[in-house]
Amino acid sequence: MSKKQFNYVLSDIPNDDEGKAFVKQLRQFFNKDRYAIRVRGQYLKDGLNWRHYTYGQPLSHSKCMRIYIKEKI
């Protein structure tokens, strides 16, 4: 029996209006019956202390976004 994990699919999507529109459109046409999608922040914005976010920063404090796709059981 193998453990299912999130698969890293896309990265370095800019956290701006264009990047957010891309993620929104991806969610719109995504096969939600078979897969789950997660969006996480990547690269802390300049001037912020990483020690405040040892378990990951919120999307609002990220320079880019990363997308993970998991197959539903």
MIVEXLUM-410569 format. One record per atom (N, C-alpha, C): residue number from 1; y, z, x negated; atom name; residue in three letters. Coordinates in nm, 4 decimals, decimal comma. Each point is the difference from the previous one (the first is absolute). Last residue first. Layout:
# residues N
+-----+----------+----------+----------+------+------+
: seq :       c2 :       c3 :       c1 : atom : type :
+-----+----------+----------+----------+------+------+
: NUM :        Y :        Z :        X :   CA :  ala :
...
+-----+----------+----------+----------+------+------+
***
This chain:
# residues 73
+-----+----------+----------+----------+------+------+
: seq :       c2 :       c3 :       c1 : atom : type :
+-----+----------+----------+----------+------+------+
:  73 :   0,9784 :  -0,3673 :   0,8894 :    N :  ile :
:  73 :  -0,1451 :   0,0180 :   0,0080 :   CA :  ile :
:  73 :  -0,0507 :  -0,0382 :   0,1371 :    C :  ile :
:  72 :   0,4388 :  -0,2093 :  -0,2660 :    N :  lys :
:  72 :  -0,0397 :   0,1067 :   0,0902 :   CA :  lys :
:  72 :  -0,1513 :   0,0047 :   0,0096 :    C :  lys :
:  71 :   0,3022 :  -0,1689 :  -0,4247 :    N :  glu :
:  71 :  -0,0835 :  -0,0479 :   0,1089 :   CA :  glu :
:  71 :  -0,0422 :   0,1188 :   0,0853 :    C :  glu :
:  70 :   0,4582 :  -0,0493 :  -0,2989 :    N :  lys :
:  70 :  -0,1308 :   0,0656 :   0,0093 :   CA :  lys :
:  70 :  -0,0759 :  -0,0581 :   0,1181 :    C :  lys :
:  69 :   0,4609 :  -0,0841 :  -0,3517 :    N :  ile :
:  69 :  -0,0747 :  -0,0432 :   0,1183 :   CA :  ile :
:  69 :  -0,1392 :   0,0623 :  -0,0060 :    C :  ile :
:  68 :   0,5405 :   0,0586 :  -0,2211 :    N :  tyr :
:  68 :  -0,1431 :   0,0254 :  -0,0103 :   CA :  tyr :
:  68 :  -0,0657 :  -0,0428 :   0,1301 :    C :  tyr :
:  67 :   0,5009 :  -0,0809 :  -0,2846 :    N :  ile :
:  67 :  -0,0800 :  -0,0085 :   0,1225 :   CA :  ile :
:  67 :  -0,1475 :   0,0193 :  -0,0332 :    C :  ile :
:  66 :   0,5306 :   0,1262 :  -0,2036 :    N :  arg :
:  66 :  -0,1358 :  -0,0420 :  -0,0355 :   CA :  arg :
:  66 :  -0,0819 :   0,0051 :   0,1290 :    C :  arg :
:  65 :   0,5641 :  -0,0185 :  -0,1650 :    N :  met :
:  65 :  -0,1078 :   0,0433 :   0,0887 :   CA :  met :
:  65 :  -0,1323 :  -0,0566 :  -0,0501 :    C :  met :
:  64 :   0,5093 :   0,1421 :  -0,2479 :    N :  cys :
:  64 :  -0,0902 :  -0,1034 :   0,0510 :   CA :  cys :
:  64 :  -0,1035 :   0,0624 :   0,0925 :    C :  cys :
:  63 :   0,3502 :   0,2667 :  -0,1811 :    N :  lys :
:  63 :   0,0580 :  -0,1317 :  -0,0291 :   CA :  lys :
:  63 :  -0,0817 :  -0,1107 :   0,0658 :    C :  lys :
:  62 :   0,0451 :   0,5231 :   0,1847 :    N :  ser :
:  62 :  -0,0783 :  -0,0923 :  -0,0828 :   CA :  ser :
:  62 :   0,0745 :  -0,1311 :  -0,0207 :    C :  ser :
:  61 :   0,0947 :   0,3982 :   0,2898 :    N :  his :
:  61 :   0,0389 :   0,0244 :  -0,1386 :   CA :  his :
:  61 :  -0,0734 :  -0,0918 :  -0,0978 :    C :  his :
:  60 :  -0,0814 :  -0,0049 :   0,4763 :    N :  ser :
:  60 :   0,1462 :  -0,0113 :  -0,0109 :   CA :  ser :
:  60 :   0,0501 :   0,0214 :  -0,1423 :    C :  ser :
:  59 :  -0,4606 :   0,0608 :   0,1234 :    N :  leu :
:  59 :   0,0348 :  -0,1416 :  -0,0082 :   CA :  leu :
:  59 :   0,1506 :  -0,0193 :  -0,0173 :    C :  leu :
:  58 :  -0,2126 :   0,4569 :  -0,1781 :    N :  pro :
:  58 :   0,0072 :  -0,0703 :   0,1284 :   CA :  pro :
:  58 :   0,0455 :  -0,1447 :  -0,0212 :    C :  pro :
:  57 :  -0,2724 :   0,2433 :  -0,3969 :    N :  gln :
:  57 :   0,1304 :   0,0052 :   0,0650 :   CA :  gln :
:  57 :  -0,0046 :  -0,0684 :   0,1357 :    C :  gln :
:  56 :  -0,3944 :   0,2668 :  -0,3038 :    N :  gly :
:  56 :   0,0484 :  -0,1284 :   0,0511 :   CA :  gly :
:  56 :   0,1299 :   0,0159 :   0,0750 :    C :  gly :
:  55 :  -0,2197 :   0,3629 :  -0,2189 :    N :  tyr :
:  55 :  -0,1060 :  -0,0584 :   0,0820 :   CA :  tyr :
:  55 :   0,0422 :  -0,1323 :   0,0620 :    C :  tyr :
:  54 :   0,2989 :   0,2549 :  -0,2732 :    N :  thr :
:  54 :  -0,1225 :  -0,0078 :  -0,0803 :   CA :  thr :
:  54 :  -0,1158 :  -0,0605 :   0,0779 :    C :  thr :
:  53 :   0,5253 :   0,0597 :   0,0409 :    N :  tyr :
:  53 :  -0,0934 :  -0,0834 :   0,0755 :   CA :  tyr :
:  53 :  -0,1303 :  -0,0174 :  -0,0764 :    C :  tyr :
:  52 :   0,3774 :   0,2376 :  -0,1727 :    N :  his :
:  52 :   0,0128 :   0,0377 :   0,1409 :   CA :  his :
:  52 :  -0,1031 :  -0,0719 :   0,0873 :    C :  his :
:  51 :   0,0487 :  -0,0965 :  -0,4632 :    N :  arg :
:  51 :  -0,0636 :   0,1317 :   0,0168 :   CA :  arg :
:  51 :   0,0104 :   0,0508 :   0,1438 :    C :  arg :
:  50 :   0,2121 :  -0,4068 :  -0,1683 :    N :  trp :
:  50 :  -0,1390 :  -0,0172 :   0,0437 :   CA :  trp :
:  50 :  -0,0683 :   0,1340 :   0,0234 :    C :  trp :
:  49 :   0,5309 :  -0,1240 :   0,0470 :    N :  asn :
:  49 :  -0,0909 :   0,0712 :  -0,0885 :   CA :  asn :
:  49 :  -0,1427 :  -0,0092 :   0,0534 :    C :  asn :
:  48 :   0,4420 :  -0,3520 :   0,0456 :    N :  leu :
:  48 :  -0,0781 :   0,1025 :   0,0682 :   CA :  leu :
:  48 :  -0,1008 :   0,0601 :  -0,0972 :    C :  leu :
:  47 :   0,2949 :  -0,3674 :  -0,1147 :    N :  gly :
:  47 :   0,0808 :   0,1186 :   0,0265 :   CA :  gly :
:  47 :  -0,0739 :   0,1109 :   0,0716 :    C :  gly :
:  46 :  -0,1655 :  -0,5055 :   0,0602 :    N :  asp :
:  46 :   0,0718 :   0,0555 :  -0,1146 :   CA :  asp :
:  46 :   0,0830 :   0,1210 :   0,0429 :    C :  asp :
:  45 :  -0,4448 :  -0,1247 :   0,2779 :    N :  lys :
:  45 :   0,1341 :  -0,0535 :  -0,0234 :   CA :  lys :
:  45 :   0,0662 :   0,0716 :  -0,1167 :    C :  lys :
:  44 :  -0,5379 :  -0,0559 :   0,0331 :    N :  leu :
:  44 :   0,1070 :   0,0886 :   0,0468 :   CA :  leu :
:  44 :   0,1361 :  -0,0602 :  -0,0334 :    C :  leu :
:  43 :  -0,4943 :  -0,2364 :   0,0666 :    N :  tyr :
:  43 :   0,1155 :   0,0111 :  -0,0900 :   CA :  tyr :
:  43 :   0,1136 :   0,0812 :   0,0642 :    C :  tyr :
:  42 :  -0,3267 :  -0,1295 :   0,3597 :    N :  gln :
:  42 :  -0,0325 :  -0,0273 :  -0,1393 :   CA :  gln :
:  42 :   0,1300 :   0,0027 :  -0,0795 :    C :  gln :
:  41 :  -0,2351 :   0,1439 :   0,5308 :    N :  gly :
:  41 :   0,1090 :  -0,0255 :  -0,0926 :   CA :  gly :
:  41 :  -0,0490 :  -0,0189 :  -0,1421 :    C :  gly :
:  40 :  -0,2898 :  -0,1252 :   0,4529 :    N :  arg :
:  40 :   0,0397 :   0,1137 :  -0,0817 :   CA :  arg :
:  40 :   0,1128 :  -0,0417 :  -0,0944 :    C :  arg :
:  39 :  -0,3149 :  -0,1556 :   0,4664 :    N :  val :
:  39 :   0,1103 :  -0,0372 :  -0,0880 :   CA :  val :
:  39 :   0,0464 :   0,1261 :  -0,0709 :    C :  val :
:  38 :  -0,4688 :  -0,1933 :   0,2750 :    N :  arg :
:  38 :   0,0854 :   0,1122 :  -0,0383 :   CA :  arg :
:  38 :   0,1056 :  -0,0526 :  -0,0962 :    C :  arg :
:  37 :  -0,4025 :  -0,1809 :   0,3930 :    N :  ile :
:  37 :   0,0984 :  -0,0285 :  -0,1045 :   CA :  ile :
:  37 :   0,0832 :   0,1244 :  -0,0255 :    C :  ile :
:  36 :  -0,5166 :  -0,1656 :   0,2157 :    N :  ala :
:  36 :   0,1145 :   0,0904 :   0,0099 :   CA :  ala :
:  36 :   0,0924 :  -0,0290 :  -0,1174 :    C :  ala :
:  35 :  -0,4094 :  -0,3020 :   0,2867 :    N :  tyr :
:  35 :   0,0620 :   0,0546 :  -0,1201 :   CA :  tyr :
:  35 :   0,1142 :   0,0956 :   0,0339 :    C :  tyr :
:  34 :  -0,2721 :  -0,2265 :   0,3392 :    N :  arg :
:  34 :  -0,0933 :   0,0128 :  -0,1110 :   CA :  arg :
:  34 :   0,0573 :   0,0708 :  -0,1230 :    C :  arg :
:  33 :   0,2461 :  -0,0840 :   0,4113 :    N :  asp :
:  33 :  -0,1307 :   0,0434 :   0,0482 :   CA :  asp :
:  33 :  -0,0958 :   0,0272 :  -0,1157 :    C :  asp :
:  32 :   0,4470 :  -0,1805 :  -0,0511 :    N :  lys :
:  32 :  -0,0049 :   0,1456 :   0,0115 :   CA :  lys :
:  32 :  -0,1344 :   0,0518 :   0,0490 :    C :  lys :
:  31 :   0,2223 :  -0,4389 :  -0,2483 :    N :  asn :
:  31 :  -0,1180 :   0,0253 :   0,0814 :   CA :  asn :
:  31 :  -0,0240 :   0,1511 :   0,0072 :    C :  asn :
:  30 :   0,4933 :  -0,2502 :  -0,0736 :    N :  phe :
:  30 :  -0,1127 :   0,0627 :  -0,0673 :   CA :  phe :
:  30 :  -0,1140 :   0,0255 :   0,0977 :    C :  phe :
:  29 :   0,4690 :  -0,1761 :   0,0560 :    N :  phe :
:  29 :  -0,1098 :  -0,0949 :   0,0018 :   CA :  phe :
:  29 :  -0,1280 :   0,0543 :  -0,0615 :    C :  phe :
:  28 :   0,4020 :   0,2683 :   0,0328 :    N :  gln :
:  28 :  -0,0045 :  -0,0718 :   0,1270 :   CA :  gln :
:  28 :  -0,1227 :  -0,0912 :   0,0093 :    C :  gln :
:  27 :   0,1109 :   0,2356 :  -0,4037 :    N :  arg :
:  27 :  -0,0605 :   0,0883 :   0,1018 :   CA :  arg :
:  27 :  -0,0170 :  -0,0723 :   0,1337 :    C :  arg :
:  26 :   0,2285 :  -0,2277 :  -0,3411 :    N :  leu :
:  26 :  -0,1401 :   0,0170 :  -0,0376 :   CA :  leu :
:  26 :  -0,0729 :   0,0859 :   0,1027 :    C :  leu :
:  25 :   0,4637 :  -0,0443 :   0,0395 :    N :  gln :
:  25 :  -0,0687 :  -0,1215 :   0,0431 :   CA :  gln :
:  25 :  -0,1483 :   0,0059 :  -0,0340 :    C :  gln :
:  24 :   0,2693 :   0,3538 :  -0,1474 :    N :  lys :
:  24 :  -0,0004 :  -0,0011 :   0,1466 :   CA :  lys :
:  24 :  -0,0750 :  -0,1226 :   0,0530 :    C :  lys :
:  23 :   0,0742 :   0,0339 :  -0,4639 :    N :  val :
:  23 :  -0,1007 :   0,0980 :   0,0434 :   CA :  val :
:  23 :  -0,0104 :   0,0011 :   0,1520 :    C :  val :
:  22 :   0,3370 :  -0,2711 :  -0,1852 :    N :  phe :
:  22 :  -0,1317 :  -0,0506 :  -0,0381 :   CA :  phe :
:  22 :  -0,1102 :   0,0934 :   0,0497 :    C :  phe :
:  21 :   0,4453 :   0,1368 :   0,0494 :    N :  ala :
:  21 :  -0,0314 :  -0,1058 :   0,0968 :   CA :  ala :
:  21 :  -0,1376 :  -0,0599 :  -0,0294 :    C :  ala :
:  20 :   0,1690 :   0,3125 :  -0,3034 :    N :  lys :
:  20 :  -0,0366 :   0,0676 :   0,1248 :   CA :  lys :
:  20 :  -0,0347 :  -0,1018 :   0,1087 :    C :  lys :
:  19 :   0,1626 :  -0,1647 :  -0,4103 :    N :  gly :
:  19 :  -0,1327 :   0,0600 :  -0,0172 :   CA :  gly :
:  19 :  -0,0483 :   0,0689 :   0,1260 :    C :  gly :
:  18 :   0,4401 :  -0,1728 :  -0,0037 :    N :  glu :
:  18 :  -0,0965 :  -0,1099 :  -0,0077 :   CA :  glu :
:  18 :  -0,1431 :   0,0535 :  -0,0136 :    C :  glu :
:  17 :   0,3637 :   0,3078 :  -0,0088 :    N :  asp :
:  17 :  -0,0167 :  -0,0595 :   0,1331 :   CA :  asp :
:  17 :  -0,1050 :  -0,1106 :   0,0007 :    C :  asp :
:  16 :  -0,0790 :   0,3371 :  -0,3844 :    N :  asp :
:  16 :   0,1281 :  -0,0423 :   0,0564 :   CA :  asp :
:  16 :  -0,0281 :  -0,0650 :   0,1352 :    C :  asp :
:  15 :  -0,2896 :   0,1707 :  -0,4043 :    N :  asn :
:  15 :   0,0300 :   0,0876 :   0,1133 :   CA :  asn :
:  15 :   0,1417 :  -0,0299 :   0,0487 :    C :  asn :
:  14 :  -0,3770 :  -0,3288 :  -0,2656 :    N :  pro :
:  14 :   0,1273 :   0,0720 :  -0,0063 :   CA :  pro :
:  14 :   0,0253 :   0,0804 :   0,1275 :    C :  pro :
:  13 :  -0,4733 :  -0,1066 :  -0,2221 :    N :  ile :
:  13 :   0,0758 :  -0,0553 :   0,1118 :   CA :  ile :
:  13 :   0,1314 :   0,0765 :   0,0033 :    C :  ile :
:  12 :  -0,3930 :   0,0591 :  -0,3086 :    N :  asp :
:  12 :   0,1334 :  -0,0449 :  -0,0407 :   CA :  asp :
:  12 :   0,0733 :  -0,0759 :   0,1105 :    C :  asp :
:  11 :  -0,5224 :   0,0091 :   0,0704 :    N :  ser :
:  11 :   0,0895 :   0,0970 :  -0,0618 :   CA :  ser :
:  11 :   0,1324 :  -0,0667 :  -0,0343 :    C :  ser :
:  10 :  -0,5190 :  -0,0451 :   0,2946 :    N :  leu :
:  10 :   0,1300 :  -0,0551 :  -0,0377 :   CA :  leu :
:  10 :   0,0856 :   0,1085 :  -0,0636 :    C :  leu :
:   9 :  -0,4694 :   0,0936 :   0,0847 :    N :  val :
:   9 :   0,0098 :  -0,1425 :   0,0290 :   CA :  val :
:   9 :   0,1309 :  -0,0609 :  -0,0504 :    C :  val :
:   8 :  -0,3811 :   0,4387 :  -0,0352 :    N :  tyr :
:   8 :   0,1338 :  -0,0377 :  -0,0393 :   CA :  tyr :
:   8 :   0,0128 :  -0,1513 :   0,0153 :    C :  tyr :
:   7 :  -0,3408 :   0,3344 :   0,2625 :    N :  asn :
:   7 :   0,0055 :  -0,1080 :  -0,0965 :   CA :  asn :
:   7 :   0,1451 :  -0,0415 :  -0,0200 :    C :  asn :
:   6 :  -0,2761 :   0,4699 :   0,1708 :    N :  phe :
:   6 :   0,1057 :  -0,0968 :   0,0223 :   CA :  phe :
:   6 :   0,0014 :  -0,1008 :  -0,1134 :    C :  phe :
:   5 :  -0,4658 :   0,2273 :   0,1258 :    N :  gln :
:   5 :   0,1294 :   0,0400 :  -0,0525 :   CA :  gln :
:   5 :   0,1025 :  -0,1071 :   0,0300 :    C :  gln :
:   4 :  -0,5404 :   0,1949 :   0,1296 :    N :  lys :
:   4 :   0,1040 :  -0,1009 :   0,0187 :   CA :  lys :
:   4 :   0,1313 :   0,0548 :  -0,0523 :    C :  lys :
:   3 :  -0,5194 :   0,1229 :  -0,1537 :    N :  lys :
:   3 :   0,1205 :   0,0536 :   0,0616 :   CA :  lys :
:   3 :   0,1054 :  -0,1102 :   0,0077 :    C :  lys :
:   2 :  -0,5570 :  -0,0490 :   0,0028 :    N :  ser :
:   2 :   0,1213 :  -0,0079 :  -0,0810 :   CA :  ser :
:   2 :   0,1202 :   0,0505 :   0,0790 :    C :  ser :
:   1 :  -0,5675 :   0,0560 :  -0,0092 :    N :  met :
:   1 :   0,1178 :   0,0000 :   0,0846 :   CA :  met :
:   1 :   0,1241 :   0,0000 :  -0,0891 :    C :  met :
+-----+----------+----------+----------+------+------+
***
